[in-house]
Structures are given as C-alpha cells and as structure tokens.
Amino acid sequence: MSDTVIRTAILGYGRNGSTMHAGCVEKSPEFTMSAVCDVDSAARDKAKSRFDCSVYEDYREMLADEELDLVVIVTRSDQHCEMVCDCLDAGVNVLVTKPWATNREEAARLVAKSRTSKGHLLPWLPVRWASDYLRLRELLAEEAIGKVFLIRRCCTSFGMRDDWQTETKFGGGYVLNWGPHIVDPAMLLGGAPVATVYGQTRKAINPGDAEDLFMAMITLEDGTLLHTEYSVCVSHLPNWFVQGTRGTIVAHGSKLTIHKHVPHLPEDPTQYAAMRGDEDEVIEEALEGHVYGDVDAVYGDVAAALAGERPFPVSPDDAYGLSVTLDAIKQSQEGDCIVRPDYTPVA
Ligand SMILES: NC(=O)c1ccc[n+]([C@@H]2O[C@H](COP(=O)([O-])OP(=O)(O)OC[C@H]3O[C@@H](n4cnc5c(N)ncnc54)[C@H](O)[C@@H]3O)[C@@H](O)[C@H]2O)c1
C-alpha cells in the first residue's frame, strides 16, 4: 500500500457508487480515486470527467492493470460475492457495500476467502455509525429505562421503484436491501445471541418478484424481543421504539424522546389507579449526525484499518452472523415457521 494515500477504485459507478462512495473518496485526503469501473459507458464518462482517473469496462482488466490499495464494490447485490473474491485474489483490500452476500452460502465463502487473503475484507454496515443507534447504545448501557425487554426497529418510505432491486435473481428485495440497516443494529442493541426468528415478507406495490416489505420477530436467548420492519408503502412510523421496565425511548428521524417511569405496586391492592407509575419524566434530544450512518467516519475507519492503526469495526464474522439472520427471515416466510438459526462460525 502507498505510504501517503489510498489508491482507490470504485467498481459500480451507479446511483450509490457515484454519490455516497465517490463523495467520500473525493472529500477525504487519505484517499485518491485511481480508477472507476462500470459496464455503462455514460457512467465511465462521468467518472472520467469528475476524477480524471482511469476507467474500465471490465474489472478484471482493471485489477490486472492498476496498482490499487482498495476496491470499493457498489454493484448489484448478486454480483458482490464473485467480485470480492476476485479482488481479494488480486491481493487488493476490499470495501463491499451491503448486502455483502445474498445468502449464507455466499457469506461463508467470503469469510473463508478473507481468512486466506492478504487484503482486508471490510463489510459496509454504516448504521453502526448512525447517530440514533449510537445514542441508544449509550442509553441502554446506563439503563436509562431499566431492563429492556422489547426493541422495535422500523424504517419506512412511500415510493415505488422499478429497477433490479425488485428482482430476486439480482439479489433484490428488502430483506437484503434494508435488513442490514434494520436487523443488524437491533441485534447489537439487544446484545444476547439470537434464539429464534419468525419472518413475514410481502410484495405490496413494487413490480418484480421480490418483497417490498418485511417484518421479523427475533427472540434473543435472554428473552428480549426484537421487532424489525421495513415497508416501502407506509409513512411516519418511528424508527426506534425501545421498551424497558422503567420507561420507553422513541426515536423518529433526528428526534429522540426518553419517557421515564417509576412503576410501583399500591399499598392497597384494590386501588388499581394507584398502580400507575409516577409522573413521566420526559427528556427530548436532538440527534446530531446522520441516522443512516456517518459515512465519512466509516471512511476514516477504513483508512485507519488499512494503515494498521486499529481493526475495522465490522469483521467478516459480524457480517456472516447478519447474513445467517437475514436468511432465517426468508426461510421463516417460505416455510411459514419459526426458525432457529445456526450461527456455527465458518471454520
Ligand atoms: N446506504 C447504503 O449503504 C446503500 C445505499 C444504496 C445502495 N446500496 C447498495 O449499493 C449497491 C448498488 O446499488 P445502486 O442503487 O447504486 O445500483 P445501481 O444499479 O444504480 O448501480 C450499480 C452500478 O453497477 C454497474 N455494473 C453492473 N454490472 C457491472 C459489472 N459487471 N462491472 C462493473 N459495473 C457494473 C451498473 O452499470 C451500475 O452503474 C447495492 O448492493 C445496494 O444494496 C447501499
């Protein structure tokens, strides 16, 4: 790797690659855009005029011709696994967007490949850098609402799309598309290992054969419930609704509200009204930063990991665990059953 600057290529200069990732590379002095690869000539032209970098139609040619420190993979979800393996085989570090794999088998292949590769494999799970998740993590650690027994995590929008994300053959569907933003942080806040998963998926308004909404009830081994949901056709639901023995936390966009209660039993058990908790203490907070992750901070951690300063906060084993859970949601829907996921680590 170069001493001063991380020679970076973006593989897949589409909607997300050309905006979020290209923007991070452009802004950060630790990175330089050495090359861009896309099968679309218009995308290559845009990248060439923006970065004056090499452009390629075939990523294997790019890997052969360029001296790269990092390839950022932002192609269709069904393409990630093969491309990651080829980049790691070429000895390059890889940052791969979510979902890093379309199923458990691909995820296992990626973990195994990362164990034998010189390059680092860095899975992109930006919500681990999100302002609401990080604040909730602090509040739960200090037991601000007592013992938490239910975490509801929900993201919604109201809008149709008609691209590859609506087709299962391309790795589309909202379990893979939004599960990483929804299920992963809920599991992290829950903290305990997953015991069971019950999932339902539906296709409400989008074309194609892939689901555009899902709900999953995940039960942790300590009994904590995680209720996770994405829908493409509902508005205004809170993003987080965390219930504890001494209160509730609601987060919606950049607003977080803590409702604290002190429950108590009445002296006289016939006095039901007296069983109500004390008056709420209500604390409102404005969250700073991005609720889908501070992507510049993620790139800062990529740079630190590649410089050997500290490990990247997301490991291939973490991403594997998430893939196992997302697979379990789909299996539950397919079999209309409760699934006990097998998290046996990849050898
Ligand atoms: N916040 C996030 O983390 C976030 C947001 C949006 C998308 N994504 C992820 O980014 C990925 C891409 O999504 P998108 O919406 O940008 O899709 P997109 O279709 O707009 O972009 C994909 C690009 O890859 C190119 N491509 C296809 N095959 C190729 C090949 N063989 N070689 C080189 N280039 C090729 C396409 O021409 C296109 O420009 C998805 O996996 C998606 O889940 C992540």
The ligand as a MOL file (V3000), in Angstrom:
LIG
                    3D

  0  0  0     0  0            999 V3000
M  V30 BEGIN CTAB
M  V30 COUNTS 44 48 0 0 0
M  V30 BEGIN ATOM
M  V30 1 N -26.7170 3.3730 2.2550 0
M  V30 2 C -26.2340 2.2950 1.6680 0
M  V30 3 O -25.4480 1.5940 2.2690 0
M  V30 4 C -26.6430 1.9560 0.2570 0
M  V30 5 C -27.4990 2.8240 -0.4390 0
M  V30 6 C -27.8570 2.4790 -1.7440 0
M  V30 7 C -27.3810 1.3130 -2.3320 0
M  V30 8 N -26.5520 0.4860 -1.6200 0 CHG=1
M  V30 9 C -26.0650 -0.7600 -2.2330 0
M  V30 10 O -25.2460 -0.4220 -3.3550 0
M  V30 11 C -25.3650 -1.4160 -4.3910 0
M  V30 12 C -25.6760 -0.7150 -5.7070 0
M  V30 13 O -26.9250 -0.0850 -5.6070 0
M  V30 14 P -27.3250 1.1100 -6.6200 0
M  V30 15 O -28.6700 1.5340 -6.2220 0
M  V30 16 O -26.2130 2.0730 -6.6860 0 CHG=-1
M  V30 17 O -27.4110 0.3010 -8.0010 0
M  V30 18 P -27.1570 0.8620 -9.4680 0
M  V30 19 O -27.7980 -0.1150 -10.3840 0
M  V30 20 O -27.5540 2.3000 -9.5680 0
M  V30 21 O -25.5590 0.8110 -9.6230 0
M  V30 22 C -24.8660 -0.3680 -9.9360 0
M  V30 23 C -23.8160 0.0030 -10.9760 0
M  V30 24 O -23.0470 -1.1770 -11.2310 0
M  V30 25 C -22.8000 -1.2030 -12.6470 0
M  V30 26 N -22.4660 -2.5880 -13.0210 0
M  V30 27 C -23.3060 -3.6330 -13.2380 0
M  V30 28 N -22.5940 -4.7210 -13.5970 0
M  V30 29 C -21.2960 -4.3640 -13.5990 0
M  V30 30 C -20.0910 -5.0500 -13.8700 0
M  V30 31 N -20.0710 -6.3500 -14.1950 0
M  V30 32 N -18.9360 -4.3700 -13.7980 0
M  V30 33 C -18.9280 -3.0480 -13.4680 0
M  V30 34 N -20.0380 -2.3540 -13.1990 0
M  V30 35 C -21.2070 -2.9980 -13.2560 0
M  V30 36 C -24.0810 -0.6790 -13.2580 0
M  V30 37 O -23.8690 -0.2330 -14.5910 0
M  V30 38 C -24.4220 0.4580 -12.3100 0
M  V30 39 O -23.8450 1.6820 -12.7140 0
M  V30 40 C -26.4410 -2.3780 -3.9210 0
M  V30 41 O -25.8550 -3.5550 -3.4320 0
M  V30 42 C -27.1750 -1.6260 -2.8060 0
M  V30 43 O -27.6930 -2.5010 -1.8170 0
M  V30 44 C -26.1620 0.8060 -0.3500 0
M  V30 END ATOM
M  V30 BEGIN BOND
M  V30 1 1 1 2
M  V30 2 2 2 3
M  V30 3 1 2 4
M  V30 4 1 4 5
M  V30 5 2 4 44
M  V30 6 2 5 6
M  V30 7 1 6 7
M  V30 8 2 7 8
M  V30 9 1 8 9
M  V30 10 1 8 44
M  V30 11 1 9 10
M  V30 12 1 9 42
M  V30 13 1 10 11
M  V30 14 1 11 12
M  V30 15 1 11 40
M  V30 16 1 12 13
M  V30 17 1 13 14
M  V30 18 2 14 15
M  V30 19 1 14 16
M  V30 20 1 14 17
M  V30 21 1 17 18
M  V30 22 2 18 19
M  V30 23 1 18 20
M  V30 24 1 18 21
M  V30 25 1 21 22
M  V30 26 1 22 23
M  V30 27 1 23 24
M  V30 28 1 23 38
M  V30 29 1 24 25
M  V30 30 1 25 26
M  V30 31 1 25 36
M  V30 32 1 26 27
M  V30 33 1 26 35
M  V30 34 2 27 28
M  V30 35 1 28 29
M  V30 36 1 29 30
M  V30 37 2 29 35
M  V30 38 1 30 31
M  V30 39 2 30 32
M  V30 40 1 32 33
M  V30 41 2 33 34
M  V30 42 1 34 35
M  V30 43 1 36 37
M  V30 44 1 36 38
M  V30 45 1 38 39
M  V30 46 1 40 41
M  V30 47 1 40 42
M  V30 48 1 42 43
M  V30 END BOND
M  V30 END CTAB
M  END
